[in-house]
Structure formats: C-alpha cells, structure tokens
Amino acid sequence: MSEQNHELKVYAPPAALAAGAHVSGMAAYLKLAAEAEADYEGYWGRLAREFVSWKKPFTKVLDESNAPFFKWFEDGTLNVSYNCLDRNVERGLGDKTAIIFEADDGAVTKVSYAELLARTCRLANGLRSLGVKKGDRVVIYMSMGIEGVVAMQACARIGATHSVVFGGFSAQSLRDRIEDAGAVLVITADEQARGGKALPLKSIVDEALALGGCDSIRNVIVYQRTGGKVALNAPRDLWLHELTYDRPTTCEPEWVSAEHPLFLLYTSGSTGKPKGVQHSTGGYLLHAALTTKWTFDLKDDDVFWCTADIGWVTGHTYITYGPLACGGTEIVFEGVPTYPDAARFWKTIEKHKVTIFYTAPTAIRSLIKAAETNPATHPKHSDLSSLRILGSVGEPINPAAWEWYHANVGGGRCPIVDTWWQTETGGHMITPLPGATPLVPGSCTLPFPGITAAIVDELGEDVPNGQGGILVVKKPWPSMIRTIYGDPERFKKSYYPPELKGYYLAGDGASRDAERGYFTITGRIDDVLNVSGHRMGTMEIESALVAHTDLVAEAAVVGRPDDTTGEAICAFVVLKRSRPTGEEAKAIAKELRDWVAKEIGPIAKPKDIRFGDNLPKTRSGKIMRRLLRQVAKGEAVTQDISTLENPAILEQLAQTN
Ligand code: PRX
C-alpha cells in the first residue's frame, strides 16, 4: 500500500441516503457487477426490458459479428420521444412538471409532461409538413431553453437524426457541421440571452449558409426568443410559432430500430476536423435512463439540475433524455453562473429547491474564486438544504475543489458523484453510486455496474493497481458510439487500434489505487485539450491559426495547466513577417485571438500567444511538442535537446507578451 493511499480521506455514503437508494450499499453494487460479469447479455437485456418501453421487443441483445461496429437490441423497435413523454403521461404523470425553465433574467416557466408532449408533437408535425423524414439530419443551433429540448424530442419523434451545434460556435464551425452531416434543415432562434446580453444566432446561421457548401439545407426554422431583429429569407426561413401554432398536438411516433441513429454530435479528436459521433436509439436511451436513475439516485420528488448546455453530450443525456425518460422534474437554465452575480447557482438552487445538482469543476473553481473576491456570493448566504446529491463532470476535479464543493455547497452531507465519461460513451462509465460507493476526493471511483473499464499498457496488457496506464473499456456497452458519421475507417482507427486486443481506447490516462482499485483520471493522452470542460483538438486550433494566410507562417498549439479552466490553450506562432515585440506583439496576439474566435468559436481562443522566429524542431523537421509543453508551463527545459535543430529558439519562446 502506498503512503498516498493512507492519506486518502474516505467519505462513506450517508446512512439515510444509502438506506433508501436505488442501489443501496456496496453489496448491492457488487451484486449488479457480478450479475453483469456472469451473464453480460442477460444483464443488459434485463435492464433494457425494465427501463425502455419497446414497440416490438428485441430478440437478440448484442451482435458482435461485425466488430467493432457492435449492434444492440437491433431487431427491437421503439421511439425515444414516446419513452420520454407519452409513457409518462400514460403512467399518470401528465400534470407533473417536466421542466422548470429559469431564464437568463430570472423569469420562470414551467411545463408539464402533457404540455411538453403537445409542443413536441406540434413541432414534429411541422417538421413532417416540410418533408423532414426518418433518417434526415437536422441541425439544431439554439440557446438553452424549453424549445431546444422540444426540437431534439421532435426530431426523435419522427426519426430524424439531430445534430446540435453549441450556440458558441462560429459560422464557419456551423457550416462545416451542416455540410458534414448533409443536414436538410436548421432549427435556430433569433438570438440567445446570456448574462444580460442578446447574442446573435439566426444571423450566424445566415452567415454559415452564405459560406457555401450547405446546399442540402431546405429550411431554417426560427424560434423567437428575444424579439431581436432578424432577416427572414422566404420561403427558406420560417418562424417556429407560425409553423406550429395550428398543428395537431398529437403525432404518431416513428417506430425505429434500436440501432437507428438518434443523433450526431461533433467533437474534437487529435487530428483533423471534428468528428460526428453517431449514437443509437435503444442502447443510448437505456444507458441515459439507467445512469440518471442510479448515479443520481433520481426519485419521483427530486428536482434535478444539470447545468450543462444542450450543445454538449452532458446536455443531451442529462437534460434532454435521461431525466425525462425517468419521469423526473428538471431545471433548464439559460444564463451563465456569474449573472447577475456569482451567487446565481446558489440562489437558483434555493429558489427551486433543487435536490440534485450536476456541474463542472471549472464552474466550481471559478465560483470559489468569486466567493473569495466577493464574499456576498458565497453559497453560505443561500439556503441549500434541499440538496441531497452533487455531481461533477467534464474534467478531473482537484481534491481542494471537491472538498469546497462538499463542505460549502453540500453542507458536508451530500455525496459527490464524480462521473467520468465522454461524448463517445453516451453516458456515465466510471462513477460512484451515491448510496453505495465510499468517496475519495479526486477519484471517479469504480465502473458503473456492467462497464468493463480497465487500465492497460500499450499492448493491451492489464497493469497492476498503483501503476498508471491507458484507460480502455474491454467489452462493448449499449450506449457506445456506433461510428464516426461518414468515416467508419476513422472510427476504427481512433477507438479500436489493433494492438489493444479489441478494447475501446478512451484517449485518457488513468491509474487505480492499490487499496480500493479506485480510478483516477490523469488527463488526455492524445492531442486533445480540455479547457473549462470543453474539448478541443490542438490541430484544429493550429489549422485555424495558419488559415490566417496573410499573417501566420506556422503555428503549434499545446495545453498548459490552469487553476481555473483546468487547461489553457497556448499557441506558438511564427509570422510571415519579423517577430513582433511589445505593444505590436500584443496587438497581433489580439488579432489572432479574434481570428480563432471567428474560425472556431470564442472557446477556442488561445490564452497565451508566443511569437518565435521559428519553432523547435528535430533535424527531420518534426515540431517537438513535448518541449513546447514545458515552455508553456514556464518550466526550465530539462530534457535532452541535442537533436534539436535550433536550441536557441526555446529561450525566445519562453517570453510572454
Ligand atoms: O478527458 C476526459 C474528460 O473529458 C473527456 C471527454 O470530453 P467530452 O467528450 O467533451 O465529454 C465531456 C462530458 C462527459 C474525457 O476523455 N472527463 C470527462 N469527465 C471527467 C473527465 N476527466 C476526469 N474526470 C471526469 N469526471
């Protein structure tokens, strides 16, 4: 046992919570894990029958004949929107509040399951009237709100595959995604309200379509959110309220195979352009519902709040699908955590008596800082006694932030579920279960029952606990990525490299502690950065920089640790002109930041930009990124630089602007 393990603080599940939990106590967890191990297909088949309502039951659980293109429950048919809406109404939950919408300005709108179903049906009928049919791709570029959820549910209802693009992405990024998906329609809003400001959406769609390559688009549907002035280009563009107001409030669902693609969601990889992660219908829905219920111990009277945006996978699984499939009541929040001040989260929890709160470490860290600078925003000024469970997602949570979250938000009584998963995994993979798993700050603890997460070396051999390695998942699971849209070869290459024995390669490094076998995620092992829980490829940012052909000759991008955002983007740039210094360097750095924001979106703006006469390269011309990572951190370069073509460059690049 290492010394480190002796120092680990362990928090047992609170007894009362454990007693009433869906998975109650470690024995229950182990029993489920053992059931899955003894009969893998039997386990998932049982849960698929319990958690999902099938139009036609499946007869086969898993088809591995074309691995790694696995199929789950393939001959079963179902509809996700039926499962999330009609089924709850049929169970007598029609009047139950499905969504409590907390707008940016604090206005509250509640919708019941019956109303949400009616709105979804209206839009689904509207989409059908425009000729949108099963298998068509629909891009959703919306702000956070009830209509965003309705748009996704309406696509699911008619079997159209949605692809939500985060409202912070630029026209160029939106265009690329529309083109790659071959979408027939875009659903957007006039503007989005964020932090007291109205930010454009529709005009960005116009810009994206004007960039060309989007000939597949037939219509743009516009939800009127702010009433801001936008151009409506008839007959292509239609107001959502005009399209839907006199449509019937019922709509026969399209019953699809469990393998039918429910959605594409673009995410960054280590090379090239963002990839369209394709998810299924049946397996995805099963895991969304199952993990919502077990990881958050969701009960009928809970008020669940996931602060993610529907533009990311967390918003898909834990806003649009999981909580609704479980018949829960949830908050949908439009604003930002710092508006009108940094107590917004805490005041909103108090206002709606939130019981389960799920957010990202980056938000916690920035709110800790805010409470230090402005003590009036500290959570102690709000009544957070309704909370019973807290969650964390998107990046490693450092133990100090964990302890603060636990003590100050959770009042020392709420378990924190630190959930490790990815866009590709569809739902939680490694996570505590709040009524079962003893918690260790900074560790996402143990695999969800049935998930075969493991740590291996480069050849796929298990590494002993206490040693670090590559995080893999040994067996396929129901909510896994099915393919990269339009690029099955890239799917195989990215996730199933031949040397790993057919295991799924997550792209993260991890270790397990010697005492409990608990997992700790150490971060990406590829060229993917995680900035404020947002995933970005270094190559994508490099491509954006070098696309500024008037100015940039060459660029290399690396991450460096950052106290608030987890990682920060650091770009090393060689200009086509002489290396700038002083004010001029600052001005060019600003120009390049704005350029990246335009090419990708503001989230991809480099925090540091350093200029050099050239970049550190080996004699064969390869950029030495490892050295750049050290330079970015401000560390002295200790490694052997004898193979470097131009060692003097390191000193130059170490200078900040
Ligand atoms: O590096 C891991 C990190 O986020 C990556 C997945 O990013 P994305 O697909 O955008 O999905 C984020 C929301 C699920 C992972 O490869 N990550 C996610 N959750 C955690 C995490 N790292 C550490 N601990 C977590 N709980």
Residues whose N, C-alpha, C, O or C-beta is under 5 A from the ligand:
A	BS01	PRX	T314 S392 V393 G394 E395 P396 D418 T419 W420 W421 Q422 T423 E424 C444 A506 D508 I521 G523 R524 G533 R535
